[in-house]
Amino acid sequence: MKYRKLTKEQFESLDKEFAQFLATQKIDVNQWTKIQENNPELVEEELSLFSDLVWEDVLNKVDYLEHFSSNCINLFQTDQEYISRIVIKINKKIDLFNQQDYQWLLKNTNSNSIDYFKGTKKYQKDRNKEIFDLIEKGSQISKGELFDYFNKLTS
C-alpha cells in the first residue's frame, strides 16, 4: 500500500465509486458479499487498492497546502517538480486559531514580531508521497489564496 487505507467515513462517502471500482474488477454486489464472508485477505487487498487509487487522484490535483499552528503558518505551492514554501512565524504570544489574533496578523504583516521565510526545492521522493506526508502531518489542501497573498507581500 502506497498511502493509507481510507477511513470508514471516507469509504461510505465514496460508496458509488467503490461499486464502480468493483465492477471494473468484474465483482458484483453478490460476489462482494461472498468475498467479505469468505476471504478477508482479498477484502483488505481491494480496500487498499481502492484507497491508493483515490489518494493518487486527490494528490494529483493538489496545488496548495496550508499548515497552521498557534504562532506559525506554513504555506505550500506544489507543481510537478518543485514545492515552494512560505513560513510565517509570529514571535509574540498569539493564537492563530483565534479569529481576532488571525486578523491581527493580516492587519500587521509588516510588524517586527513577524518573520518570513521562503524557499523552493525539488521533491526528494515521489511528489504525491511528499504531499501525502504533509497532509498526514496536519496540512490541509487549499485554494492558495493565502500563499498568493503572502508571496506577493514578501516578493
C-alpha positions in Angstrom: 0.0 0.0 0.0 1.4 3.3 -1.0 -0.6 5.6 1.2 -3.1 4.6 3.9 -6.5 3.0 3.8 -9.4 5.4 3.7 -11.4 5.7 6.8 -14.8 4.1 7.2 -16.5 7.5 6.7 -14.4 8.1 3.6 -15.4 4.7 2.2 -19.1 5.4 3.0 -19.0 8.7 1.1 -17.4 7.0 -1.9 -19.8 4.0 -2.0 -20.8 4.6 -5.6 -17.2 5.0 -6.7 -16.3 1.8 -4.8 -19.1 -0.1 -6.5 -17.8 1.1 -9.9 -14.3 0.1 -8.9 -15.5 -3.4 -8.0 -17.4 -3.5 -11.3 -14.2 -2.8 -13.2 -12.8 -5.9 -11.5 -16.0 -7.8 -12.5 -17.2 -8.1 -8.9 -20.9 -7.5 -8.4 -22.7 -6.9 -5.1 -23.4 -10.6 -4.6 -19.8 -11.6 -5.2 -18.6 -8.8 -2.9 -20.8 -10.1 -0.1 -19.4 -13.6 -0.5 -15.9 -12.3 -0.6 -16.5 -10.4 2.6 -17.8 -13.5 4.3 -15.1 -15.9 3.0 -12.0 -14.1 2.0 -10.9 -11.2 4.4 -7.5 -11.0 2.8 -9.0 -10.2 -0.6 -11.3 -7.7 1.0 -8.3 -5.9 2.6 -6.5 -6.1 -0.8 -9.4 -4.5 -2.7 -9.9 -1.8 0.0 -6.2 -1.0 -0.1 -6.1 -0.8 -3.8 -9.1 1.4 -4.0 -7.7 3.7 -1.2 -4.5 4.1 -3.2 -6.4 5.0 -6.3 -8.5 7.6 -4.5 -5.4 9.1 -2.8 -3.5 9.2 -6.1 -6.4 11.0 -7.8 -6.7 13.6 -5.0 -2.9 14.2 -4.7 -2.6 14.7 -8.4 -4.9 17.7 -8.1 -3.2 19.4 -5.1 -1.7 22.7 -5.9 -1.6 24.3 -2.4 -1.4 23.2 1.2 -1.6 25.1 4.5 -0.5 24.1 7.9 -1.4 26.2 11.0 -0.1 26.2 14.5 -0.8 28.7 17.2 2.1 31.0 16.1 3.2 29.8 12.7 1.8 29.2 9.3 3.4 27.0 6.6 2.1 27.6 3.1 3.0 25.3 0.2 2.6 25.6 -3.5 3.2 22.4 -5.4 4.0 21.7 -9.1 5.3 18.6 -10.8 9.0 19.1 -10.0 9.2 21.6 -7.1 7.5 22.5 -3.9 7.6 26.1 -2.7 7.1 27.1 1.0 6.4 30.3 2.8 6.8 30.2 6.6 5.2 32.9 8.7 6.5 32.9 12.3 5.0 35.2 14.9 7.4 36.0 17.7 4.8 37.1 20.3 2.1 35.4 22.3 -0.6 34.8 19.8 -3.1 32.1 18.8 -3.8 32.0 15.1 -6.7 29.7 15.7 -8.4 32.7 17.4 -10.1 34.8 14.8 -9.0 38.1 16.5 -5.3 37.0 16.5 -5.5 35.8 12.9 -7.0 39.2 11.9 -4.1 40.9 13.8 -1.7 39.0 11.5 -3.5 40.1 8.4 -3.5 43.8 9.5 0.1 43.9 10.8 2.0 42.0 8.1 4.9 44.4 8.5 5.3 44.0 12.2 8.7 43.3 13.7 7.1 40.4 15.5 6.7 38.5 12.3 9.5 36.6 10.4 9.0 35.4 6.9 11.0 32.6 5.2 10.7 31.4 1.6 12.2 28.6 -0.3 11.7 26.2 -3.2 13.1 22.7 -3.5 12.9 19.6 -5.7 10.9 16.7 -4.3 13.2 14.3 -2.6 11.0 11.4 -3.3 7.7 10.9 -5.2 5.7 14.1 -5.4 2.5 12.7 -4.3 4.1 10.8 -1.4 5.6 14.0 -0.1 2.3 15.8 -0.4 0.6 12.9 1.4 3.2 13.1 4.2 2.4 16.8 4.6 -1.4 16.0 4.8 -0.7 13.3 7.4 1.2 15.8 9.5 -1.8 18.1 9.5 -1.6 20.2 6.3 -4.9 21.0 4.6 -5.5 21.3 0.9 -6.3 24.9 0.0 -7.1 27.0 -3.0 -3.9 29.1 -2.5 -5.3 32.5 -1.5 -3.0 32.8 1.5 0.0 31.5 -0.4 -0.6 34.1 -3.2 -1.2 36.9 -0.7 2.0 36.3 1.3 4.0 35.5 -1.8 3.2 39.0 -3.2 3.8 40.6 0.2 7.2 39.0 0.5 8.4 39.5 -3.1 
